[in-house]
Amino acid sequence: MTKGSSMHQHRTRVLAVLVAVLALVLAAVSPAAASHPSGPKPTIVLVHGAWADGSSWQKVTNKLLDDGYTVRVPPNPLRNLTTDAATIRDFLSTLSGPIVLVGHSYGGAVITNAATGNSNVKALVYVDAFAPAQNETVLPLVGAGSALAVPDPTTVFDLVPYPGAPAGDVDLYLKHDTFVKSFASGLSRSAAERLYPSQRPLTFSAGNVPSGPPAWATIRSWYVLGTKDLIITPASQQMMATRAHSTITRIPTGHLGLISDPGPITKVIETAARASR
């Protein structure tokens, strides 16, 4: 074999090895690169529902913070759907950059109205939540078979007057057994009993204010459906999520899945966040 032929074969082998190594590197790197969006991480805004406050999001908040997200949990007044949505809308207007807006329970109705027309809101996430269409009211959307769908509301609510209330309006507090056995189903009895004393009421009128043009008609949405929810029935959740063309994730939890099983809920929120980049 000549010296020139030997050098040519050596270069060929080296080239073959380099090509093989490059192929392996591309195979390992390309999927990872494709899975990491290039845009900025959105701010995650979590909106709580009725008979709860921002602390209901604590476990989800902690997971999101650990994963490097900026998280805000503004208080939801629970006074009137129109003004509650305006409160959250004004809060969103102070944020710069992309937003993923998340609502639990009544908070879903609030984000449905608050995000309309806000170009910074790139994704909506509903967690065991109301997603009303225009002119729908919240309370009828609990669904047939809900613990709240009863002929006599005084069997599930304590009706409490409040200063300046419109004629006939009251604060609705959940009765003890309704809260512990239905609202907080899926939690330990001890945990449910500890949450009951600090519940924040929803006004009767808030549950009966017609909803406006829904943000889910123009903004991509995800829906976490608790298959054991006793407050908003799974059938009603399915109807609303399907109508909104949401990506649906079903988890075997009650109405407070954000407390009892925050992991899958956080995963859905982060999926929406990645998709929004």
Number of C-alpha atoms within 10 A of each C-alpha: 5 7 7 9 10 11 11 12 11 12 12 12 12 12 12 12 12 12 12 12 12 12 12 11 11 13 11 11 11 10 10 11 11 9 10 11 14 10 10 12 19 25 20 24 24 26 26 28 28 22 21 22 21 16 13 21 19 15 16 23 24 14 15 18 12 10 10 9 17 15 18 17 18 16 17 23 20 27 18 18 29 17 17 21 25 17 17 22 19 11 15 20 10 7 13 10 12 20 26 25 29 27 25 28 25 28 27 26 30 34 31 29 27 28 28 19 14 14 11 18 24 22 27 28 30 30 30 34 31 28 33 26 22 14 12 16 20 22 18 15 22 22 19 14 15 18 19 23 17 12 7 9 12 12 13 19 18 16 18 12 13 11 6 7 13 9 6 8 16 20 21 23 22 25 15 17 14 20 23 22 16 22 24 26 22 22 20 12 12 9 13 19 17 12 15 21 10 11 15 18 23 22 24 19 20 22 22 15 16 16 22 20 18 23 26 25 14 14 19 19 23 23 29 26 29 25 20 19 26 23 26 31 24 23 16 22 27 20 15 19 25 13 14 22 15 20 15 18 15 16 16 12 21 27 28 25 27 24 20 17 18 18 14 16 23 18 14 20 26 20 12 23 25 19 14 20 16
